[in-house]
């Protein structure tokens, strides 16, 4: 993989989104560190007070050997989402309005990689403050540009 990549993420909360979901496409930077794929990219959200964009830095770590994906977000909203099939992972989801406990239970995870791209498919259950929110799925495509 080249160091410049394009990150495409499609996410659906099945119980909420009626299969419309969200889609984001962002440029990013790729590195291979200790046999793990690491991608850094920024997402932007609008500040409600000033309408100015606020950056949220994302670090995507892909460990094919243990079939685990970690997405860490830092900025106005922060979280650490760990996906590993058959495991629960708990963390705090920090928002400008306060923190919530987030729990993820990964029911499916596939990672396909070649010299120019990495494709990830994740299925998981999301709970906030110990209450089930939705069953979700994410597809992530990382490709060299």
C-alpha positions as CSV (number, residue, x, y, z in Angstrom):
1,X,0.0,0.0,0.0
2,X,1.1,3.5,-0.7
3,X,1.2,6.1,2.1
4,X,-1.7,8.1,0.7
5,X,-5.0,6.4,0.8
6,X,-8.7,7.0,0.4
7,X,-10.9,5.8,3.3
8,X,-14.6,5.0,2.5
9,X,-16.8,4.0,5.4
10,X,-20.4,3.0,5.1
11,X,-22.3,2.5,8.4
12,X,-25.9,1.4,9.2
13,X,-27.7,1.2,12.5
14,X,-30.3,-1.4,11.3
15,X,-32.9,-0.7,13.9
16,X,-32.8,3.1,13.3
17,X,-31.5,4.0,9.8
18,X,-33.9,1.9,7.7
19,X,-30.9,0.8,5.6
20,X,-29.9,4.4,4.6
21,X,-27.0,4.7,7.0
22,X,-24.1,7.1,6.7
23,X,-21.2,7.3,4.2
24,X,-17.9,9.2,4.5
25,X,-15.0,9.4,2.1
26,X,-11.8,10.9,3.4
27,X,-8.2,11.1,2.3
28,X,-5.8,9.5,4.8
29,X,-2.3,8.4,5.5
30,X,-1.2,4.7,5.8
31,X,1.6,3.0,7.6
32,X,2.5,-0.6,8.4
33,X,3.7,-0.7,12.1
34,X,4.6,-4.0,13.7
35,X,2.7,-5.9,11.1
36,X,-0.5,-3.9,11.8
37,X,-2.1,-1.5,9.3
38,X,-2.5,2.0,10.7
39,X,-4.6,4.7,8.9
40,X,-5.0,8.2,10.1
41,X,-7.7,10.4,8.6
42,X,-9.8,13.4,9.7
43,X,-13.6,13.8,9.7
44,X,-15.4,17.1,10.0
45,X,-18.5,18.1,11.9
46,X,-20.1,21.5,12.0
47,X,-19.9,23.6,15.2
48,X,-23.5,24.5,16.0
49,X,-22.5,27.9,17.4
50,X,-20.2,29.2,14.6
51,X,-21.0,26.8,11.7
52,X,-17.3,26.3,11.4
53,X,-16.0,22.8,10.7
54,X,-14.4,21.0,13.6
55,X,-11.9,18.2,12.9
56,X,-12.1,14.8,14.5
57,X,-8.9,12.8,14.0
58,X,-9.4,9.1,13.5
59,X,-6.9,6.3,13.9
60,X,-7.9,3.0,12.3
61,X,-5.7,0.0,13.4
62,X,-6.1,-3.3,11.6
63,X,-4.5,-6.4,13.1
64,X,-5.1,-9.2,10.6
65,X,-3.3,-11.8,12.7
66,X,-5.7,-11.5,15.6
67,X,-8.7,-10.5,13.4
68,X,-9.2,-7.2,15.3
69,X,-10.0,-3.6,14.2
70,X,-9.7,-0.6,16.5
71,X,-11.1,2.8,15.6
72,X,-10.0,5.7,17.9
73,X,-11.6,9.1,17.5
74,X,-10.1,12.2,19.1
75,X,-11.5,15.7,19.1
76,X,-14.9,17.3,19.9
77,X,-16.2,13.7,20.1
78,X,-13.8,11.0,21.3
79,X,-14.2,7.2,21.5
80,X,-12.3,4.0,21.2
81,X,-14.2,1.3,19.3
82,X,-12.6,-2.2,19.4
83,X,-14.1,-4.9,17.1
84,X,-13.1,-8.5,17.6
85,X,-15.6,-11.2,16.7
86,X,-17.2,-12.9,19.7
87,X,-16.0,-10.3,22.2
88,X,-17.6,-7.4,24.2
89,X,-15.6,-4.2,24.4
90,X,-16.6,-1.3,26.7
91,X,-15.4,2.3,26.5
92,X,-16.5,5.9,27.0
93,X,-18.0,7.9,24.2
94,X,-17.1,11.5,25.0
95,X,-19.3,14.2,23.5
96,X,-19.4,18.0,24.0
97,X,-22.4,17.3,26.2
98,X,-20.8,14.7,28.4
99,X,-19.7,11.0,28.4
100,X,-21.7,7.9,27.9
101,X,-20.7,4.3,28.4
102,X,-20.5,2.5,25.0
103,X,-20.5,-1.3,24.7
104,X,-19.8,-3.2,21.4
105,X,-20.3,-6.9,20.8
106,X,-18.9,-7.9,17.5
107,X,-20.8,-10.7,15.8
108,X,-18.9,-10.8,12.5
109,X,-15.6,-9.4,11.2
110,X,-13.8,-10.1,7.9
111,X,-10.6,-8.4,6.7
112,X,-9.5,-8.8,3.0
113,X,-6.3,-7.3,1.9
114,X,-4.1,-7.0,-1.1
115,X,-1.2,-4.8,-2.3
116,X,-3.5,-1.8,-3.1
117,X,-6.5,-2.1,-0.8
118,X,-8.0,-3.4,2.5
119,X,-11.7,-4.2,2.8
120,X,-13.3,-4.7,6.2
121,X,-16.8,-5.8,7.0
122,X,-18.0,-5.6,10.6
123,X,-21.3,-6.6,12.2
124,X,-21.9,-5.6,15.9
125,X,-24.4,-4.8,18.6
126,X,-24.3,-1.3,20.1
127,X,-25.4,-0.5,23.6
128,X,-25.2,3.0,25.3
129,X,-25.3,3.3,29.1
130,X,-26.2,-0.5,29.2
131,X,-29.2,-0.1,27.0
132,X,-29.3,-1.8,23.6
133,X,-29.4,0.8,20.8
134,X,-29.1,-1.1,17.6
135,X,-27.6,-3.9,15.6
136,X,-25.1,-2.3,13.2
137,X,-22.8,-3.0,10.3
138,X,-19.8,-1.1,8.9
139,X,-17.9,-1.6,5.7
140,X,-14.5,0.1,5.4
141,X,-12.5,0.3,2.2
142,X,-9.0,1.7,2.2
143,X,-7.3,2.1,-1.2
144,X,-4.1,3.6,-2.4
145,X,-4.3,6.8,-4.3
